[in-house]
Amino acid sequence: MANLIKVAVDCMGGDDDATFVIPGLDKTLRNNNDLSFLLFGDESIIEKRLSNYKYLANSSEIIHTEYHIKMDDKPSHAIKNGKRVSGMWKAIESVRDNRADFVISAGNTGALMAMATLILKTISKIQRPAIAALWPTVDGETIVLDIGATIGFDRRQLIDFSILGASMAQTIFDVESPTLSLLNIGEEEIKGLDEIKAAHEILKNGNNFFKYKGFVEGNKIGFGYSDVIVTDGFSGNIALKTAEGTAAQISQYLKETLNGSMLSKIGYLLARQSFQTLRDKMNPNTLNGGVFLGLNGIVIKSHGKTDHVGFSSALDLGIDMHKSALIDKIVNNIELTEREL
Amino acid sequence: MANLIKVAVDCMGGDDDATFVIPGLDKTLRNNNDLSFLLFGDESIIEKRLSNYKYLANSSEIIHTEYHIKMDDKPSHAIKNGKRVSGMWKAIESVRDNRADFVISAGNTGALMAMATLILKTISKIQRPAIAALWPTVDGETIVLDIGATIGFDRRQLIDFSILGASMAQTIFDVESPTLSLLNIGEEEIKGLDEIKAAHEILKNGNNFFKYKGFVEGNKIGFGYSDVIVTDGFSGNIALKTAEGTAAQISQYLKETLNGSMLSKIGYLLARQSFQTLRDKMNPNTLNGGVFLGLNGIVIKSHGKTDHVGFSSALDLGIDMHKSALIDKIVNNIELTEREL
């Protein structure tokens, strides 16, 4: 038990009253006996939810908080009212104060990012933090960032995101020199916005610790074209949401198809097992977890609309990144990377 | 035959030597006997391809051109070398000179847009043209624009795109007051880029001929949230390409699923007819055709990678828009719309 990992958990953030949090922690704990938890939130609610999870209760300490950030609070409102007193704030603070190794929340993304930036601060030489998503591909997954932490961008931030994303790829894909592409609307060098073209020139000519492959278009993300796809927060968010919507749309078509004729119903029954595999692949929860990158501490953001399997998967991601010392890697990689503008 | 519609066709533009063009024209002609064609391109090639299509040959006039724009020519290169002499250029010119009612090409998008803008010019009070796509949804289709004609944007252009897209919706969906949304990364009013927020204020407070519904996120496009979704060319292109890529990715999963166990193969055989319907829905060709909006003439851009069914579908779209006098509607709607900045 020498290397016990301590996780700070925001127990009140998430849709449907975040009832998936406790069962999600339990699921991961059953496969990792070197974990312990700091549970932030309403003590009576947490205790009630823990009553069916004795093993988890024994590995947890509850820190009672009165104030809870709502899913639709504006970040400014959340900071004004939740600073120092909310479970979300205190959970992040415990990482800064080395009482926890990382923090996980399924709560309000904007509030979490605003608080995390205030408390943990950005890593030296990184201008702005980013949110990285794990994008499912036909042969694994790809890291896509930024998916919405920042609005507006310049070449410098795209280079920062490249360092952050490639460092994360080193830790979770276990590759020394991950491949990396810049999202653009054409693969030819002439296309795209000025700042993207400028970042392209820097990456192309730089002596990077990752392997820069140039521009990539949106249709290749899902085919595992690169380990890391770098984009600005606006485009990244549009791409992610559109992909989610398209998957949901096709799921609906598929359901209608299989509920069509009697023959298709029989066909579906026969192929049921294969369709379960397909559904698993299309389920966003199997790769749940955005990661805030660029801060002095690991912050895992689970989807608000998830279940205990998705929350557990996000937690696993945090454990992985803590174990492989992500923050040290980033700091080291910043020194290694050419950033001449 | 009083209202014969004359279509200018770029016969040399498209992947795979554009062999789908002639069969595509024939397919549409069989359902519309009030069509005639001006075929621009290499006379010997076109004549050879027409040899199996007597009816089409009788409705067509070939205009021989020596120079052909390649799919990967830069627009500047295409203009420099193809001005006045290429089939693409001459086809567009025939619309300007009222020798054709609209032009269709599956060729190089950038070159087509550059030439069309030079020859046809933008409609008075419209700053920049846009490319509109028909996006398949669960209950029909949605017009999304701009999907890549312009890079960079301001509030004024987003309002222009709104007028253009809503005018197109009036003609092809046959609704008096189409619904319209602005693509953004959140539905709350606080989010997004400054110029999008400024356009939102104008649209919200304006006395529009369409029904403005506010912001929409990428995951709702495919569910028919609005008749028209307005965005800048960069984001629109990222969204479209990402949706195409996600559909292709899921197609691959589906194929693997159905080729899995013996039971799934038998299941597939039983449900074959339903899967054909599903494939049709996921086939981008069934709704092929981008439309250049904002120019003094109708320009239909077919996908370069298409087949005769897709090209015919793009042609049908052009016929529809010509018959409903799209350009007049746009000119009229510009006068009707508040554009105070």
Interface residues (C-beta under 8 A of the other chain):
Chain A: D72 K74 T137 V138 G148 I151 G152 L183 I185 E188 I190 K191 G192 L193 E217 G218 N219 K220 I221 G222 F223 T231 G233 F234 S235 N237 I238 A239 L240 K241 T242 A243 E244 G245 T246 A247 A248 Q249 I250 Q252 Y253 L254 T257 L258 G260 S261 L263 S264 I266 G267 Y268 L269 L270 A271 Q273 S274 F275 T277 L278 K281 M282
Chain B: D72 K74 T137 V138 G148 I151 G152 L183 I185 E188 I190 K191 G192 L193 E217 G218 N219 K220 I221 G222 F223 T231 G233 F234 S235 N237 I238 A239 L240 K241 T242 A243 E244 G245 T246 A247 A248 Q249 I250 Q252 Y253 L254 T257 L258 G260 S261 L263 S264 I266 G267 Y268 L269 L270 A271 Q273 S274 F275 T277 L278 K281 M282
